[in-house]
Amino acid sequence: MREPRNWAGIRRQHSMTRSLALREDAGVRGMVSQRQFAKQTLVYFPDASRVVHGSDDRPNQRYEVPQGTVVIALRHEPETIELVENTTMVTLELQDDLLCDMAQTVLGRVDTALVASSGIVDTRLTALFETLRTEHLAGYPTGQVFAEAIERSIVAFLLTHHATEVGLPADAKGGLAPFQARRVSEYIEDRLSDTITIRDLAATCQLSISHFSRNFAVTFQETPRRYLMRRRLLRAKDLLRGADTSLLDVAQLTGFQTQQHFSRVFAHATGTTPGTFRRANG
């Protein structure tokens, strides 16, 4: 994301996780921000405000922004924001792989995009943003899982109420090429004990994250995140069938951060704990 130019005020940012990109800006009356978002970006107004907004194909227009408004910003389009009064804005940048994964989960398809909106006011969405903002300003004391769950809830809400179906790119309609599918599956199998990002997988196919995610879903009939988790759990089951590997080692060999995280994910996916599975299949 480009940094706003001519933006004065306070900027608070915490780098907690790879997927959560949240910041808060407090600007003063008369300040002008020229920006262009490469990622899908949401802008939350915790307080009522007034702004003037314009873009290349839209003339400047003044908006009365109610308290708790969420804006789905334009993507890949230059825009200008002028503050009519002192304004606080909370910006949340969404990763393409998260949008793809959530679209599959919520809507059952990946050919979906959020519709740009000048303002959404909904008490449920406001409550989610306020909770995430509180965590952000406090340095995320409740941890990664809590913060990312709020982010995913925000995305689920917007996909349900403010999304549209889009056509797949021409290179995505047929999925990955056979050599790309083989390369990415081998990459995953060789690194199940490591941290693997969607960016890493896209790089193996020399595709952008968004195009890779869509191509992958066409080829494998599931999102990259789901495929990766399924392969980790299958590897874990193979290891659990042997008596010599501790649960901690199984967790580490399949890429989970802790034994507790592994046990929680395994139980959610299979309906049984790793220990119970081992006793039944050892």
URHU-V409815 format. One record per residue. RES is the residue in one small letter. OMEGA is omega in degrees with one decimal (none if undefined). Layout:
RES;OMEGA / RES;OMEGA
//
This chain:
m;176.6 / r;175.4 / e;176.3 / p;176.0 / r;-179.9 / n;-178.1 / w;-180.0 / a;175.7 / g;-174.5 / i;176.8 / r;177.4 / r;179.7 / q;176.6 / h;176.4 / s;-176.3 / m;-176.4 / t;178.4 / r;-169.1 / s;-174.4 / l;179.9 / a;-175.5 / l;175.6 / r;178.6 / e;177.8 / d;174.7 / a;-177.4 / g;-177.1 / v;-177.9 / r;177.5 / g;179.8 / m;-177.6 / v;178.0 / s;173.8 / q;-171.9 / r;175.5 / q;-175.4 / f;174.8 / a;178.4 / k;171.9 / q;-172.1 / t;175.9 / l;178.5 / v;-177.3 / y;178.0 / f;-179.4 / p;179.5 / d;175.9 / a;-177.3 / s;174.5 / r;-179.3 / v;171.3 / v;-175.8 / h;176.0 / g;176.6 / s;-175.5 / d;-176.6 / d;178.6 / r;-179.8 / p;177.9 / n;-179.9 / q;-179.8 / r;-178.9 / y;167.5 / e;-173.5 / v;178.6 / p;176.0 / q;178.4 / g;-178.8 / t;172.9 / v;178.5 / v;169.6 / i;-170.5 / a;172.4 / l;-179.9 / r;179.3 / h;178.8 / e;176.6 / p;178.3 / e;-179.4 / t;177.2 / i;174.2 / e;-178.7 / l;177.0 / v;178.1 / e;177.4 / n;-171.0 / t;170.9 / t;178.2 / m;176.9 / v;-174.9 / t;178.4 / l;178.5 / e;-176.4 / l;177.8 / q;-178.1 / d;-178.7 / d;175.6 / l;178.6 / l;179.9 / c;-179.1 / d;-179.2 / m;177.1 / a;177.0 / q;-177.5 / t;-173.2 / v;-172.0 / l;-179.3 / g;177.9 / r;-178.8 / v;-178.4 / d;-173.0 / t;177.5 / a;173.9 / l;-179.6 / v;179.4 / a;-177.2 / s;179.3 / s;177.3 / g;175.2 / i;178.0 / v;-179.9 / d;-174.6 / t;179.1 / r;179.8 / l;177.8 / t;-179.5 / a;179.0 / l;180.0 / f;179.8 / e;177.8 / t;179.3 / l;178.5 / r;178.9 / t;177.0 / e;-178.4 / h;-177.4 / l;179.8 / a;-179.2 / g;178.5 / y;-178.1 / p;-177.8 / t;171.9 / g;-173.4 / q;-174.7 / v;-179.0 / f;-177.4 / a;-179.2 / e;176.4 / a;177.2 / i;178.9 / e;-180.0 / r;177.1 / s;176.3 / i;179.9 / v;179.4 / a;179.0 / f;-176.5 / l;176.9 / l;-180.0 / t;-170.9 / h;-172.1 / h;179.7 / a;177.7 / t;177.7 / e;179.5 / v;176.8 / g;176.5 / l;173.4 / p;-176.4 / a;-177.9 / d;-178.8 / a;-173.2 / k;179.5 / g;-179.7 / g;178.1 / l;171.9 / a;-178.1 / p;-179.1 / f;177.2 / q;178.8 / a;179.1 / r;-178.6 / r;-176.7 / v;178.6 / s;176.7 / e;178.1 / y;-179.7 / i;-177.0 / e;-177.8 / d;-172.1 / r;-177.7 / l;178.8 / s;-176.0 / d;169.2 / t;-179.4 / i;178.4 / t;176.4 / i;176.4 / r;177.4 / d;-177.8 / l;178.8 / a;-179.3 / a;179.0 / t;-179.9 / c;-179.1 / q;177.6 / l;171.5 / s;-178.1 / i;-176.9 / s;180.0 / h;177.5 / f;-177.1 / s;179.9 / r;177.2 / n;-179.4 / f;-178.2 / a;177.6 / v;-176.4 / t;-172.1 / f;178.6 / q;173.0 / e;-178.6 / t;177.4 / p;179.9 / r;-179.4 / r;179.3 / y;-179.2 / l;179.5 / m;179.7 / r;179.1 / r;177.2 / r;-177.8 / l;175.9 / l;176.1 / r;179.0 / a;178.9 / k;177.6 / d;-179.4 / l;-178.6 / l;178.6 / r;174.5 / g;-174.7 / a;-171.2 / d;-175.2 / t;-179.9 / s;178.6 / l;177.7 / l;179.1 / d;177.4 / v;179.4 / a;-177.9 / q;-179.1 / l;179.1 / t;169.0 / g;178.6 / f;-174.6 / q;-179.0 / t;175.5 / q;179.5 / q;178.4 / h;177.8 / f;-178.0 / s;-179.3 / r;-179.7 / v;-179.3 / f;-178.8 / a;179.9 / h;-176.1 / a;-172.6 / t;-177.6 / g;178.7 / t;-179.8 / t;176.5 / p;180.0 / g;178.6 / t;178.4 / f;-179.8 / r;-178.7 / r;-179.1 / a;-173.1 / n;-177.5 / g;none
//
